[in-house]
Amino acid sequence: MFDLSEAVSRGFTTGDAAALYNQAVLASLGQYGITDATVTGNYLAQASVQYDASNYKKSVGNQKWIALFGQGLEAFAEWRRLDYPQLTPAVAGTLGGKMPERFIYPGSEQTLNGASYQKAVADQGPDLLTTKLWFDKF
């Protein structure tokens, strides 16, 4: 439902982005046994949680992050794609105060597949934790 809300927000399809977002939040919290009445009456009533048509990335990104609890790699990918929630590095100074954007290639890839590794680095940028992936450069 979060993906459908985003698709409507981006103009890829038609529909009610806010209603789809609300359905997504209901399903997200419902998986933990939180009742629809509690979600609609308390949680979705908060201004910080309500769907913001002017910033769908924030609305969808924050709630999708919560929905993906326990699914670290997927949550990491969605955070990079949507830029929400806005996170702060745990330790100032590590990586120049930046958040990691990707995983580096393992040493075995560099050793056993050197030519392809070099081409990948040439095409996408330095093999650093702070180098953005192709889909995050737009």
C-alpha positions as CSV (number, residue, x, y, z in Angstrom):
1,M,0.0,0.0,0.0
2,F,2.9,2.3,0.6
3,D,4.2,1.6,-2.9
4,L,0.7,2.3,-4.3
5,S,0.5,5.6,-2.4
6,E,3.9,6.6,-3.7
7,A,2.9,5.7,-7.3
8,V,-0.2,7.9,-7.1
9,S,1.9,10.7,-5.5
10,R,4.4,10.5,-8.3
11,G,1.7,10.5,-11.0
12,F,2.4,6.9,-12.2
13,T,-1.3,5.9,-11.6
14,T,-4.5,7.4,-10.3
15,G,-6.1,7.1,-6.9
16,D,-6.2,8.6,-3.5
17,A,-2.6,8.7,-2.2
18,A,-3.7,9.7,1.3
19,A,-6.2,6.8,1.6
20,L,-3.7,4.3,0.4
21,Y,-1.1,5.7,2.8
22,N,-3.7,5.3,5.7
23,Q,-4.4,1.7,4.6
24,A,-0.7,1.0,4.6
25,V,-0.2,2.4,8.1
26,L,-3.2,0.4,9.3
27,A,-1.7,-2.8,7.9
28,S,1.8,-2.0,9.2
29,L,0.6,-1.5,12.8
30,G,-2.0,-4.2,12.5
31,Q,0.6,-6.8,12.1
32,Y,1.6,-6.1,15.7
33,G,-1.9,-6.4,17.0
34,I,-2.7,-2.7,17.2
35,T,-6.3,-2.2,16.5
36,D,-7.6,-0.1,13.6
37,A,-9.5,2.1,16.1
38,T,-6.3,2.9,17.9
39,V,-4.4,3.6,14.7
40,T,-7.1,5.9,13.2
41,G,-8.2,7.5,16.5
42,N,-4.8,8.1,18.0
43,Y,-1.8,7.5,15.7
44,L,-3.0,8.8,12.4
45,A,-4.6,11.8,14.1
46,Q,-1.1,13.2,14.9
47,A,0.0,16.0,12.6
48,S,3.4,14.4,12.2
49,V,1.9,11.1,11.0
50,Q,-0.8,12.4,8.7
51,Y,-0.1,12.1,5.0
52,D,1.6,15.2,3.5
53,A,0.8,15.5,-0.2
54,S,3.6,18.1,-0.5
55,N,6.2,15.7,0.8
56,Y,5.1,12.1,0.1
57,K,8.7,11.0,0.5
58,K,8.7,12.0,4.2
59,S,5.2,10.5,4.9
60,V,5.9,7.2,3.1
61,G,9.5,7.0,4.1
62,N,9.0,7.5,7.8
63,Q,6.1,5.0,8.0
64,K,7.7,2.5,5.7
65,W,10.8,2.6,7.9
66,I,8.5,1.6,10.8
67,A,6.7,-1.1,8.8
68,L,10.0,-2.7,7.8
69,F,11.2,-3.2,11.4
70,G,13.1,-6.4,11.5
71,Q,13.9,-6.3,7.7
72,G,17.1,-4.3,7.9
73,L,18.4,-4.5,4.4
74,E,15.0,-3.6,2.9
75,A,14.6,-0.7,5.3
76,F,18.1,0.4,4.5
77,A,17.3,0.4,0.7
78,E,14.1,2.3,1.2
79,W,15.8,4.9,3.5
80,R,18.4,5.5,0.7
81,R,15.7,5.7,-2.0
82,L,13.3,8.0,-0.1
83,D,15.8,9.9,2.1
84,Y,13.5,9.4,5.1
85,P,13.5,9.1,8.0
86,Q,16.3,11.7,8.4
87,L,18.9,9.8,10.4
88,T,22.0,11.1,12.2
89,P,25.3,9.2,12.3
90,A,25.8,7.4,15.7
91,V,29.4,8.6,16.0
92,A,30.4,12.0,14.9
93,G,33.6,11.9,12.8
94,T,33.1,8.3,11.5
95,L,32.9,8.5,7.7
96,G,33.2,12.3,8.0
97,G,30.0,12.6,9.9
98,K,28.0,10.9,7.0
99,M,25.7,7.9,7.0
100,P,26.9,4.8,5.1
101,E,25.1,4.7,1.8
102,R,26.1,1.2,0.6
103,F,28.2,-1.9,1.4
104,I,31.7,-2.1,0.0
105,Y,32.7,-5.0,-2.3
106,P,34.2,-7.9,-0.3
107,G,37.9,-8.5,-0.7
108,S,37.1,-11.8,-2.5
109,E,35.3,-9.9,-5.2
110,Q,38.3,-7.7,-5.8
111,T,40.7,-10.7,-5.8
112,L,38.6,-13.3,-7.8
113,N,36.8,-10.9,-10.2
114,G,39.3,-8.1,-10.5
115,A,38.4,-6.9,-14.0
116,S,34.7,-6.7,-13.3
117,Y,35.4,-5.1,-10.0
118,Q,37.5,-2.4,-11.6
119,K,34.8,-1.7,-14.3
120,A,32.1,-1.4,-11.6
121,V,34.2,1.1,-9.6
122,A,35.0,3.0,-12.7
123,D,31.2,3.1,-13.7
124,Q,29.7,3.8,-10.3
125,G,32.3,5.6,-8.3
126,P,34.8,4.8,-5.5
127,D,34.3,1.6,-3.5
128,L,33.5,3.5,-0.3
129,L,30.7,3.3,2.2
130,T,29.7,6.9,1.3
131,T,29.4,6.4,-2.4
132,K,25.7,6.7,-3.5
133,L,24.2,3.8,-5.5
134,W,22.9,4.5,-9.0
135,F,19.3,4.8,-7.9
136,D,20.2,7.3,-5.2
137,K,21.9,9.8,-7.5
138,F,18.7,11.4,-8.9
